[in-house]
Amino acid sequence: ELARVLMAKRQLVLLDGPGAGVNPALLATIMDKLQELHERGITFLIIEHNMDLIMQLCNPVLVLAQGKLLLEGPPETVRSDPRVLEAYLGGGTTAAAVPASGAGHDADLALAVQDLVAGYTPEVDILRGVSLQVRRGEIVTVLGPNGAGKSTLINAIAGLVPVRRGEVALFGKSLVGEAAHRMVGRGLAYVPQTNHVFSRLSIQET
C-alpha cells in the first residue's frame, strides 16, 4: 500500500498503524524506509501505538486520550509524562511478579511453559526462553507490542507452531509433539483472533 502511494508521488502520507501485527525484523525495515523517505522530503502523519516506532521516528508526538489532545511535544517529553503513563498504563495499581516454574507435580497448575523456544521456520526463533504458568481458576494475560510473539506463544502451546526446545505441560502432562487436533481431547481449547471456522461444517464438526 505504501509503495502504491509513493508511486503517485504524494507529498503528505497518512499512515494508520504501519506497525500493527508486524514482526520485529519487518518493523525495523519499515522504520528504515520511512526514515529514508522522510529525508527525501516526504511528510508523514502516523497513527500508531507501537511506542518504539513512535519514539524513534516521530517528532513531535501528539497523545490522544478519550478523544481529546492530552499532550504534544518531543518524544523524550512524552515518554516520561505522568499523564501519558496514566492514560496508557493506568495508575493506582501495584503489579506483583509471579515467578514461572516448570510443570512439577502441583495439582493446581493447569498450564506450565518452561524455557520455550519456538518459531515458524527453522532459521528464526520467535520465542526465546519463555516461561509462564497458569493455575486453576486464574485469568492470566500476556501483554506486549505487536510482533513481540504473543500469537506465536499461544500457537506453540496449542501445537500449531513447532516447539524446538523447552516444555509445555497441561495438568502435568507434556504437550510437546502432540498433534494440534488431539489437544481437544486433552481438555485444551484454542480460540484464534481471526475467523478460522469451516463455513460448510457445523459448529460440532468444525
Residue frames relative to the residue before (quaternion, step in Angstrom):
aa qw qx qy qz dx dy dz
E 1.0000 0.0000 0.0000 0.0000 0.00 0.00 0.00
L 0.6569 0.5080 -0.3108 0.4624 3.57 0.95 -0.86
A 0.6462 0.5175 -0.3206 0.4603 3.57 0.95 -0.84
R 0.6321 0.5415 -0.3260 0.4482 3.56 1.03 -0.82
V 0.6516 0.5090 -0.3042 0.4731 3.56 1.02 -0.86
L 0.6795 0.5083 -0.2947 0.4394 3.56 0.92 -0.93
M 0.5915 0.5696 -0.3669 0.4371 3.58 1.12 -0.59
A 0.6624 0.4873 -0.2999 0.4835 3.58 1.20 -0.54
K 0.3739 -0.7756 0.4428 0.2502 3.58 1.36 0.04
R 0.1885 0.7900 -0.5537 0.1839 3.54 0.78 1.04
Q 0.4278 -0.7153 0.4981 0.2392 3.56 -1.17 0.58
L 0.7633 0.2026 -0.1240 0.6007 3.58 1.21 -0.53
V 0.0795 -0.8043 0.5889 -0.0017 3.57 -0.73 1.11
L 0.2097 -0.7581 0.6087 0.1041 3.58 -0.88 1.03
L 0.0804 -0.8058 0.5867 0.0076 3.59 -0.67 1.11
D 0.1442 -0.7921 0.5907 0.0536 3.56 -0.72 1.11
G 0.8546 -0.1451 0.0518 0.4959 3.57 -0.32 1.29
P 0.0806 0.8330 -0.5448 0.0534 3.64 0.70 0.93
G 0.7030 0.4563 -0.2752 0.4710 3.61 1.17 -0.42
A 0.4393 0.7237 -0.4474 0.2882 3.59 1.24 -0.01
G 0.8627 0.0641 -0.0711 0.4967 3.56 -0.80 1.03
V 0.5201 0.6435 -0.4012 0.3930 3.57 1.25 0.37
N 0.4351 -0.6944 0.5017 0.2771 3.59 -0.88 0.89
P 0.6922 -0.5275 0.2946 0.3948 3.62 -1.14 0.57
A 0.6453 0.5268 -0.3336 0.4413 3.61 0.97 -0.79
L 0.6874 0.4606 -0.2800 0.4867 3.58 0.90 -0.92
L 0.6140 0.5506 -0.3535 0.4414 3.59 1.03 -0.72
A 0.6366 0.5236 -0.3282 0.4612 3.59 0.98 -0.80
T 0.6387 0.5196 -0.3196 0.4690 3.58 1.04 -0.77
I 0.6463 0.5177 -0.3142 0.4643 3.57 0.96 -0.88
M 0.6648 0.5105 -0.3065 0.4512 3.57 0.91 -0.91
D 0.6350 0.5208 -0.3271 0.4676 3.58 1.00 -0.81
K 0.6722 0.4994 -0.2981 0.4581 3.56 0.94 -0.89
L 0.6454 0.5111 -0.3262 0.4645 3.60 0.97 -0.79
Q 0.6418 0.5164 -0.3215 0.4669 3.58 1.01 -0.80
E 0.6417 0.5229 -0.3143 0.4648 3.57 1.02 -0.82
L 0.6717 0.4857 -0.2958 0.4748 3.58 0.95 -0.87
H 0.6168 0.5406 -0.3412 0.4592 3.57 1.06 -0.71
E 0.6633 0.4994 -0.3002 0.4696 3.57 0.98 -0.84
R 0.6516 0.4933 -0.3061 0.4882 3.59 1.23 -0.41
G 0.6696 -0.5601 0.2785 0.4005 3.56 1.28 0.19
I 0.5203 0.6253 -0.4342 0.3869 3.60 1.22 0.10
T 0.3010 -0.7558 0.5623 0.1484 3.56 -0.98 0.92
F 0.1291 -0.8084 0.5733 0.0334 3.58 -0.97 0.92
L 0.0913 -0.6988 0.7007 0.1114 3.49 -1.33 0.58
I 0.0792 -0.8334 0.5466 -0.0191 3.58 -0.44 1.25
I 0.1753 -0.7343 0.6486 0.0971 3.54 -0.96 0.99
E 0.2171 0.7991 -0.5124 0.2277 3.58 -0.43 1.16
H 0.2003 -0.7704 0.5877 0.1450 3.57 -1.21 0.53
N 0.4872 0.6166 -0.4566 0.4171 3.60 1.27 0.17
M 0.3363 -0.8014 0.4590 0.1842 3.55 -0.24 1.30
D 0.5957 0.5620 -0.3740 0.4353 3.61 1.06 -0.62
L 0.6656 0.4903 -0.3008 0.4754 3.57 0.92 -0.91
I 0.6602 0.5234 -0.3141 0.4376 3.57 0.87 -0.94
M 0.7231 0.4704 -0.2604 0.4337 3.56 0.75 -1.06
Q 0.7036 0.4612 -0.2754 0.4651 3.59 1.09 -0.60
L 0.7773 0.3769 -0.1839 0.4689 3.58 1.05 -0.70
C 0.7920 0.4129 -0.1714 0.4158 3.54 0.84 -1.00
N 0.1955 0.7361 -0.6348 0.1301 3.53 -1.11 0.81
P 0.4789 -0.3027 -0.8025 0.1875 1.54 -1.05 2.26
V 0.3980 -0.6635 0.5754 0.2648 3.52 -1.43 0.12
L 0.1292 -0.7733 0.6173 0.0660 3.57 -0.93 0.93
V 0.1850 -0.7929 0.5757 0.0753 3.56 -0.82 1.02
L 0.1542 -0.7764 0.6074 0.0667 3.55 -0.82 1.07
A 0.0601 0.7705 -0.6334 0.0393 3.57 -1.10 0.76
Q 0.8400 -0.0034 -0.0466 0.5406 3.56 -0.79 1.08
G 0.7100 -0.4923 0.2559 0.4336 3.56 1.01 0.85
K 0.6846 0.4417 -0.2853 0.5048 3.59 1.26 0.13
L 0.5248 -0.6166 0.4819 0.3349 3.55 -1.19 0.61
L 0.2354 -0.8068 0.5326 0.0997 3.55 -0.54 1.21
L 0.7973 -0.1101 0.1386 0.5770 3.56 0.94 -0.91
E 0.0463 -0.7572 0.6498 0.0471 3.53 -1.24 0.61
G 0.3631 0.7289 -0.5203 0.2571 3.55 -0.85 0.94
P 0.6971 -0.4334 0.3405 0.4585 3.57 -1.30 -0.10
P 0.6910 -0.5135 0.3097 0.4036 3.60 -1.15 0.54
E 0.6754 0.5096 -0.3200 0.4263 3.60 0.85 -0.88
T 0.6414 0.5068 -0.3248 0.4757 3.58 1.12 -0.59
V 0.6658 0.5115 -0.2961 0.4554 3.57 0.92 -0.94
R 0.6396 0.5760 -0.3295 0.3881 3.57 0.91 -0.94
S 0.7913 0.3341 -0.1539 0.4884 3.58 0.95 -0.86
D 0.4634 0.6974 -0.4497 0.3108 3.60 1.22 -0.03
P 0.4915 -0.6904 0.4440 0.2911 3.64 -0.74 1.01
R 0.6268 0.5453 -0.3458 0.4361 3.60 1.05 -0.66
V 0.6459 0.5053 -0.3158 0.4772 3.56 1.06 -0.75
L 0.6460 0.5145 -0.3176 0.4658 3.57 0.95 -0.87
E 0.6434 0.5189 -0.3155 0.4661 3.57 1.02 -0.81
A 0.6880 0.4960 -0.2865 0.4456 3.59 0.88 -0.95
Y 0.7525 0.4036 -0.2164 0.4733 3.58 0.94 -0.86
L 0.8093 0.2885 -0.1180 0.4979 3.56 0.93 -0.89
G 0.4521 -0.6718 0.4695 0.3520 3.57 1.20 -0.36
G 0.1964 -0.7889 0.5721 0.1084 3.56 -1.21 0.34
G 0.7467 0.4411 -0.2946 0.4013 3.50 -1.35 0.17
T 0.6499 0.4749 -0.3375 0.4881 3.56 1.21 0.34
T 0.2764 -0.7425 0.5873 0.1654 3.51 -1.25 0.49
A 0.2593 -0.7709 0.5658 0.1352 3.56 -0.77 1.04
A 0.1609 -0.7794 0.6005 0.0775 3.54 -0.92 0.92
A 0.3566 -0.7417 0.5320 0.1992 3.55 -0.73 1.07
V 0.1532 -0.7719 0.6126 0.0734 3.56 -0.90 0.99
P 0.3686 -0.7532 0.4919 0.2343 3.62 -0.49 1.09
A 0.3994 -0.7026 0.5382 0.2393 3.52 -0.99 0.89
S 0.0683 -0.7977 0.5987 0.0248 3.54 -1.12 0.62
G 0.6132 -0.5416 0.4212 0.3915 3.52 -1.30 0.16
A 0.7409 -0.4259 0.2749 0.4406 3.53 -1.32 0.08
G 0.0489 -0.8383 0.5399 0.0578 3.58 0.91 -0.93
H 0.5584 -0.5797 0.4591 0.3760 3.58 -1.15 -0.70
D 0.2856 0.7692 -0.5124 0.2534 3.57 1.14 0.65
A 0.3711 -0.7661 0.4817 0.2081 3.58 -0.47 1.21
D 0.6820 0.4813 -0.2891 0.4686 3.60 1.14 -0.53
L 0.5718 0.6007 -0.3803 0.4094 3.60 1.24 -0.13
A 0.2287 -0.8009 0.5417 0.1133 3.58 -0.36 1.25
L 0.8095 0.0398 0.0271 0.5852 3.57 0.83 -1.02
A 0.0120 -0.7855 0.6187 -0.0079 3.56 -0.92 0.92
V 0.0459 -0.7698 0.6365 -0.0114 3.56 -0.81 1.09
Q 0.0037 -0.8298 0.5547 -0.0612 3.55 -0.64 1.11
D 0.8617 -0.0979 0.0366 0.4965 3.57 -0.81 1.14
L 0.1815 0.8387 -0.4919 0.1473 3.56 1.00 0.88
V 0.0392 -0.7543 0.6553 -0.0051 3.54 -0.98 1.00
A 0.1964 0.7843 -0.5568 0.1902 3.59 -0.62 1.13
G 0.1016 0.7820 -0.6106 0.0732 3.54 -1.29 0.42
Y 0.6158 -0.5907 0.3951 0.3402 3.52 -1.29 0.33
T 0.7744 0.1916 -0.1135 0.5922 3.58 1.15 -0.59
P 0.6143 -0.5804 0.3787 0.3772 3.61 -1.10 0.56
E 0.6689 0.5386 -0.3033 0.4129 3.58 1.12 -0.62
V 0.7887 0.2897 -0.1277 0.5269 3.60 1.11 -0.60
D 0.2008 -0.7488 0.6220 0.1095 3.56 -0.87 1.04
I 0.2503 -0.7659 0.5769 0.1342 3.57 -0.64 1.15
L 0.7460 0.2494 -0.1432 0.6006 3.57 1.03 -0.85
R 0.0507 -0.8130 0.5798 -0.0192 3.55 -0.86 0.99
G 0.8496 -0.1450 0.0514 0.5045 3.56 0.03 1.30
V 0.2719 0.7818 -0.5155 0.2216 3.60 0.98 0.85
S 0.0203 -0.7844 0.6199 -0.0068 3.57 -0.99 0.91
L 0.1811 0.7564 -0.6182 0.1131 3.56 -1.08 0.77
Q 0.1396 -0.7758 0.6050 0.1122 3.52 -1.30 0.24
V 0.1399 -0.7626 0.6285 0.0612 3.54 -1.18 0.73
R 0.2128 -0.7921 0.5632 0.1007 3.56 -0.66 1.12
R 0.6804 -0.4777 0.3613 0.4223 3.54 -1.26 0.41
G 0.8315 0.2371 -0.1787 0.4695 3.54 -0.98 0.91
E 0.5747 0.5986 -0.3833 0.4057 3.61 1.24 -0.13
I 0.1998 -0.6925 0.6664 0.1911 3.52 -1.41 0.28
V 0.0394 -0.8204 0.5687 -0.0432 3.58 -0.28 1.30
T 0.1539 -0.8010 0.5764 0.0503 3.56 -0.86 0.99
V 0.2247 -0.7445 0.6161 0.1249 3.55 -1.04 0.87
L 0.1151 -0.8104 0.5741 0.0203 3.56 -0.65 1.16
G 0.3048 0.7412 -0.5687 0.1854 3.55 -1.17 0.57
P 0.5862 -0.5826 0.4202 0.3747 3.60 -1.17 0.44
N 0.6729 -0.4595 0.3734 0.4434 3.56 -1.28 0.22
G 0.7951 0.2833 -0.2249 0.4868 3.54 -0.98 0.89
A 0.4971 0.6804 -0.4243 0.3315 3.61 1.24 0.01
G 0.6069 -0.5795 0.3549 0.4122 3.59 1.19 -0.37
K 0.3469 0.7686 -0.4850 0.2317 3.61 1.22 0.22
S 0.6961 0.4518 -0.2765 0.4846 3.60 0.83 -0.95
T 0.6052 0.5436 -0.3528 0.4623 3.58 1.08 -0.67
L 0.6287 0.5413 -0.3310 0.4497 3.57 1.01 -0.80
I 0.7128 0.4431 -0.2744 0.4693 3.59 0.76 -0.99
N 0.6305 0.5228 -0.3310 0.4686 3.59 1.11 -0.64
A 0.6371 0.5157 -0.3266 0.4707 3.58 1.07 -0.72
I 0.6316 0.5215 -0.3287 0.4702 3.58 1.00 -0.79
A 0.7169 0.4515 -0.2405 0.4737 3.58 1.00 -0.87
G 0.5487 -0.6523 0.3821 0.3570 3.59 1.25 0.01
L 0.5223 0.6560 -0.3991 0.3708 3.57 1.26 0.27
V 0.7249 0.2707 -0.1896 0.6043 3.58 1.32 -0.24
P 0.5022 -0.6800 0.4354 0.3097 3.62 -0.80 0.94
V 0.2889 -0.7221 0.6061 0.1664 3.54 -1.05 0.89
R 0.2498 -0.7996 0.5307 0.1291 3.58 -0.58 1.13
R 0.7854 -0.0475 0.0411 0.6158 3.53 1.04 -0.79
G 0.6596 0.5129 -0.3737 0.4028 3.54 -1.24 0.38
E 0.4150 -0.7123 0.5273 0.2059 3.53 -1.35 -0.02
V 0.0465 -0.7358 0.6745 0.0388 3.52 -1.20 0.74
A 0.0324 0.8196 -0.5678 0.0691 3.57 -0.60 1.12
L 0.1854 -0.7586 0.6188 0.0845 3.54 -1.06 0.92
F 0.8263 -0.1143 0.0072 0.5515 3.55 -0.54 1.25
G 0.7629 -0.4185 0.1874 0.4557 3.54 0.93 1.02
K 0.6859 0.4441 -0.2878 0.4995 3.61 1.23 -0.11
S 0.5036 -0.6948 0.4314 0.2785 3.56 -0.83 1.05
L 0.2508 -0.7545 0.5909 0.1366 3.53 -1.16 0.81
V 0.4654 0.7016 -0.4433 0.3076 3.60 1.21 -0.26
G 0.8090 0.2189 -0.1966 0.5089 3.55 -0.80 1.06
E 0.5253 0.6316 -0.4117 0.3946 3.57 1.28 -0.12
A 0.4886 -0.6534 0.4869 0.3119 3.60 -0.96 0.83
A 0.5945 -0.6197 0.3805 0.3431 3.55 -0.98 0.91
H 0.6892 0.4941 -0.3057 0.4329 3.61 0.88 -0.85
R 0.6263 0.5331 -0.3444 0.4527 3.59 1.22 -0.32
M 0.4931 0.6747 -0.4266 0.3461 3.59 1.24 -0.28
V 0.5870 0.5963 -0.3708 0.4029 3.58 1.08 -0.70
G 0.6800 0.4907 -0.2820 0.4662 3.55 0.96 -0.88
R 0.6497 0.5035 -0.3094 0.4781 3.55 1.25 -0.42
G 0.6038 -0.5920 0.3461 0.4065 3.59 1.29 -0.09
L 0.5834 0.5796 -0.3685 0.4333 3.59 1.27 0.20
A 0.0964 -0.7820 0.6141 0.0455 3.59 -0.90 0.95
Y 0.1563 -0.7874 0.5931 0.0620 3.56 -1.07 0.79
V 0.0699 -0.7812 0.6202 0.0139 3.58 -0.80 1.07
P 0.2604 -0.7977 0.5226 0.1508 3.64 -0.34 1.19
Q 0.5767 -0.6032 0.4289 0.3458 3.56 -1.27 0.36
T 0.7282 0.3234 -0.2227 0.5618 3.59 1.26 -0.21
N 0.6422 -0.5512 0.3821 0.3711 3.56 -1.29 0.31
H 0.0867 0.8087 -0.5741 0.0950 3.57 -0.40 1.22
V 0.3850 0.6889 -0.5263 0.3166 3.59 0.91 0.84
F 0.4414 -0.6583 0.5375 0.2879 3.56 -1.30 0.33
S 0.4166 -0.7739 0.4183 0.2293 3.56 -0.35 1.27
R 0.7170 0.4426 -0.2627 0.4701 3.61 1.08 -0.58
L 0.6472 0.4919 -0.3227 0.4847 3.59 1.27 0.01
S 0.5339 -0.5913 0.4889 0.3554 3.51 -1.25 0.42
I 0.6745 -0.4623 0.3588 0.4502 3.59 -1.26 0.18
Q 0.6586 0.5113 -0.3172 0.4519 3.58 0.91 -0.88
E 0.6674 0.4941 -0.3018 0.4683 3.60 0.95 -0.86
T 0.6315 0.5231 -0.3336 0.4651 3.57 1.00 -0.78
